[in-house]
Amino acid sequence: MNLDATGRRWRLHLESRRAQSPGTHLDAQAWARAAERHPSLAAAVEPSFGWDGETLDAALQDADGLIAWSFPKPLVNAAPRLRWIHTTGAGVDQLAPLSELREGLVLTNSSGIHSDRAREFSLMALLMLHSGYPALATAQREHRWRPLLAPSVRGSTLLVVGYGDVGQAIGAAATSLDMRVLAVTRSGELAPGSAAAHEVAAIDRLDDLLPRADIVALAAPLTPATRNLLDARRQALMRPGACVLNMARGALLDHDALLARLRAGQCGGAVLDVFDREPLPADSPIWDAPNLIVTPHVSCDVPDYAQRVLDRWFDNFGRLLQGAPLANIVDRERGY
C-alpha cells in the first residue's frame, strides 16, 4: 500500500452521488480545498472523481484507494490494485454483508466527524421532547391552544442505546442538562476515552433499563443483531409518557408500533431523523402522526461534510505512509 520505488503517486478515486447534498460531494473543488490543508500528503496522491458509478469500473483499473458511500462489490473485488476503501459515513450497513468483500481489502469509516453537530442536535431534541414540543407542534397544526407545562429537565433519565461517537454526543448533551445517562453497549463496557455515563450495561440488559428511562435515544449501528431493536414488545416496556429519539438508522425502530403508541397517548413524543426509506415517501403516515417531529436525516450532517471526510482520510493516509496502523478500521464480523 506504500508508494512504489518508481515514485508513482498513490491513485485515489473519489465517488459522489448527485442526489446527495452538495456539501457531501467529493469533487475536484472539494479536493483542492482539502489539499490546501494537507499539501505534502496531497502531493503524493493522484486523484480522480466520479459520479453515481458512471466511471467507477474504469477508475478502479489502477486505483489504490477509493472513497465512496457505497459501491458494487464485484467491481471492488476485481480491482487489481485496490487495497483500501474509506466510506463517507460512520455506518456501513449499506455494504452488508461485509463478508462479500475480498480478503486483504481494508475498510475504514468516517466515524468521529459528526460528534459536534450530533451533540447540538441532540441537545435541541432532548429539550424538545422533555418540554412536550412535539405535542405543541401537533396542537398548532390543529389550531388548538394547548398550554403544556414541563418541570426542569434536571434529574430526568436518558437511556442511550449504542455508545459510539453519536451515542456519546447524545450522552454529553444530556450531561450538560444534568440528566442521568444510562448507556447500553454491546459488551456492557465503555471503550477507552469514552464520555462518561452514570451507568453502563450490556445489550442483553436493555429490557431491564427501558422502564427506567424518560427518553430512549437510539444511536446503535444497524447490524443483523440490532435490526428492529426497539420493537413493539420493547416499546411496551417503556414507562407511560416516555419519549423516543432516533439518530441512528430507521430500521432499528418498529415505526408501526411507535405510531400506535403515539396515537394512543402512551408515548410522550418522538423526534425521528432517520427512516427505513429515505426520502420519506410523501404518503407515509409518519408525516401526520401526532406528537412526532420529523427531520430529514440532518442530525449529524454539516455544510462542510466533505471536508471533514477528507481530513479524516488524509489523517489515515499519513498513517499509511508512515507504516502506522490505520484508524477507524471496520470490524467485518461486528459490522461496524
Secondary structure, 3 states (H helix, E strand, C coil): CCCCCCCCCEEEEEEECCCCCHHHCCCHHHHHHHHHHCHHHHCCEEEEEEECCCCHHHHCCCCCEEEECCCCHHHHHHCCCCCEEEECCCCCHHHCCHHHCCCCCEEECCCCCCHHHHHHHHHHHHHHHHCCHHHHHHHHHCCCCCCCCCCCCCCCEEEEECCCHHHHHHHHHHHHCCCEEEEEECCCCCCCCCCCCCEEEEHHHHHHHHHHCCEEEECCCCCCCCCCCECHHHHHHCCCCCEEEECCCHHHECHHHHHHHHHCCCCCEEEECCCCCCCCCCCCHHHHCCCEEECCCCCCCCCCHHHHHHHHHHHHHHHHHHCCCCCCECCCCCCC
